């Protein structure tokens, strides 16, 4: 089990719109809600600061200021980036929905294309060529967008 903190970001526009006094914060989350609440209590965070939009929300967390983040790291929280948090939320979503971890449909680079898939790709490539556009999946040498 682990507790995680991501990078501090400047949330000034959101803070001003909501009348918040802090403008820079990050997110504190964990592998389990129980672990998160126990760690948050050690940090001195109020339970009312916990954020979860409903029983199906996988993005549950506490917002923490730079000082609390530093304290969390001293207490053992693992420093991660936003990409890690996104992958963690995706894992929670898949776990909630009973979908195995791994590539999302259509994103598996090792997937074997069916004959129908190959024909569809060929037809689409031909359509793009007739429209005067190179296939999107072929990189252009000059770096310009197709």
C-alpha positions as CSV (number, residue, x, y, z in Angstrom):
1,X,0.0,0.0,0.0
2,X,1.2,3.5,-0.7
3,X,0.2,7.2,-0.5
4,X,1.0,9.5,-3.4
5,X,1.4,13.3,-3.9
6,X,1.7,14.8,-7.4
7,X,3.3,18.1,-8.4
8,X,2.3,21.5,-7.0
9,X,0.4,23.5,-9.6
10,X,-0.8,27.1,-9.8
11,X,-4.6,27.0,-9.5
12,X,-5.0,30.8,-9.1
13,X,-7.9,31.2,-11.5
14,X,-9.9,28.4,-9.8
15,X,-9.0,29.6,-6.4
16,X,-10.2,33.2,-7.2
17,X,-13.4,31.9,-8.8
18,X,-14.2,29.9,-5.7
19,X,-13.0,32.4,-3.1
20,X,-10.2,30.1,-1.8
21,X,-7.2,31.6,0.0
22,X,-4.6,29.1,-1.4
23,X,-3.6,29.3,-5.0
24,X,-1.0,26.5,-5.2
25,X,-1.7,22.9,-4.3
26,X,-1.4,19.3,-5.3
27,X,-3.3,16.1,-4.8
28,X,-2.9,13.5,-2.1
29,X,-4.3,10.0,-2.8
30,X,-3.5,6.4,-1.9
31,X,-4.1,2.8,-2.9
32,X,-7.1,2.6,-0.6
33,X,-9.4,5.2,0.9
34,X,-8.8,3.8,4.4
35,X,-5.1,4.4,4.0
36,X,-5.6,7.8,2.6
37,X,-7.8,8.9,5.5
38,X,-5.4,7.5,8.0
39,X,-2.5,9.4,6.4
40,X,-4.5,12.6,6.0
41,X,-5.3,12.4,9.8
42,X,-1.5,12.2,10.5
43,X,-1.1,15.3,8.4
44,X,-3.7,17.1,10.3
45,X,-6.2,17.3,7.4
46,X,-9.9,17.6,8.1
47,X,-12.0,14.8,6.8
48,X,-14.4,17.5,5.4
49,X,-11.6,18.4,2.9
50,X,-11.8,15.0,1.4
51,X,-13.0,15.1,-2.2
52,X,-15.2,12.5,-3.8
53,X,-18.1,13.3,-6.1
54,X,-20.0,10.1,-5.5
55,X,-19.8,6.4,-4.9
56,X,-18.5,5.8,-8.5
57,X,-15.9,8.6,-8.5
58,X,-12.4,7.1,-8.9
59,X,-10.7,10.5,-8.4
60,X,-11.0,10.7,-4.6
61,X,-8.2,12.8,-3.0
62,X,-7.3,15.6,-0.7
63,X,-5.9,18.9,-2.0
64,X,-2.7,19.8,-0.1
65,X,-0.7,23.0,0.0
66,X,3.1,23.1,-0.6
67,X,3.8,22.9,3.2
68,X,1.5,19.9,3.7
69,X,3.0,18.2,0.6
70,X,6.5,18.6,2.1
71,X,5.2,17.1,5.4
72,X,3.5,14.3,3.5
73,X,6.8,13.4,1.8
74,X,8.6,13.4,5.1
75,X,6.0,11.0,6.4
76,X,6.5,8.6,3.5
77,X,4.2,9.7,0.7
78,X,5.6,8.8,-2.7
79,X,6.2,11.8,-5.1
80,X,4.7,11.1,-8.5
81,X,3.8,13.0,-11.6
82,X,0.4,13.8,-13.1
83,X,0.8,10.9,-15.6
84,X,1.1,8.5,-12.7
85,X,-2.1,9.9,-11.1
86,X,-3.9,9.5,-14.4
87,X,-2.8,5.9,-14.7
88,X,-3.9,5.2,-11.1
89,X,-7.3,6.7,-11.8
90,X,-7.6,4.6,-15.0
91,X,-6.7,1.5,-12.9
92,X,-9.4,2.4,-10.4
93,X,-11.9,2.9,-13.2
94,X,-11.1,-0.5,-14.7
95,X,-11.2,-2.2,-11.3
96,X,-14.6,-0.6,-10.6
97,X,-16.0,-1.6,-14.0
98,X,-14.5,-5.1,-14.0
99,X,-12.2,-4.4,-17.0
100,X,-8.7,-6.0,-16.8
101,X,-5.7,-3.7,-16.8
102,X,-3.8,-3.3,-20.0
103,X,-4.3,-1.6,-23.3
104,X,-7.6,0.0,-24.0
105,X,-9.5,-1.3,-27.1
106,X,-7.7,-0.2,-30.2
107,X,-4.5,0.8,-28.4
108,X,-2.7,-2.5,-28.2
109,X,0.4,-2.3,-30.4
110,X,0.6,-6.1,-30.5
111,X,-3.0,-6.7,-31.6
112,X,-3.4,-8.7,-34.7
113,X,-5.5,-7.1,-37.3
114,X,-8.2,-9.1,-39.0
115,X,-8.6,-9.2,-42.7
116,X,-11.5,-6.7,-42.3
117,X,-9.4,-4.3,-40.3
118,X,-6.7,-4.4,-43.0
119,X,-9.2,-3.8,-45.7
120,X,-10.7,-0.8,-43.7
121,X,-7.3,0.7,-43.3
122,X,-6.5,0.2,-47.0
123,X,-9.8,1.8,-47.9
124,X,-9.2,4.8,-45.6
125,X,-5.7,5.2,-46.9
126,X,-7.1,5.3,-50.5
127,X,-9.7,7.8,-49.5
128,X,-7.0,10.1,-48.0
129,X,-4.9,9.8,-51.0
130,X,-7.8,10.7,-53.3
131,X,-8.5,13.7,-51.0
132,X,-4.9,14.8,-51.5
133,X,-3.9,14.1,-47.9
134,X,-1.3,11.6,-46.8
135,X,-2.4,8.9,-44.3
136,X,-2.4,10.3,-40.8
137,X,-0.3,7.4,-39.5
138,X,2.6,8.1,-42.0
139,X,4.9,10.8,-40.6
140,X,5.7,13.7,-42.8
141,X,9.4,14.4,-43.4
142,X,9.0,18.2,-42.9
143,X,7.3,17.7,-39.5
144,X,4.1,19.6,-40.6
145,X,0.7,18.3,-39.7
146,X,-1.0,16.3,-42.5
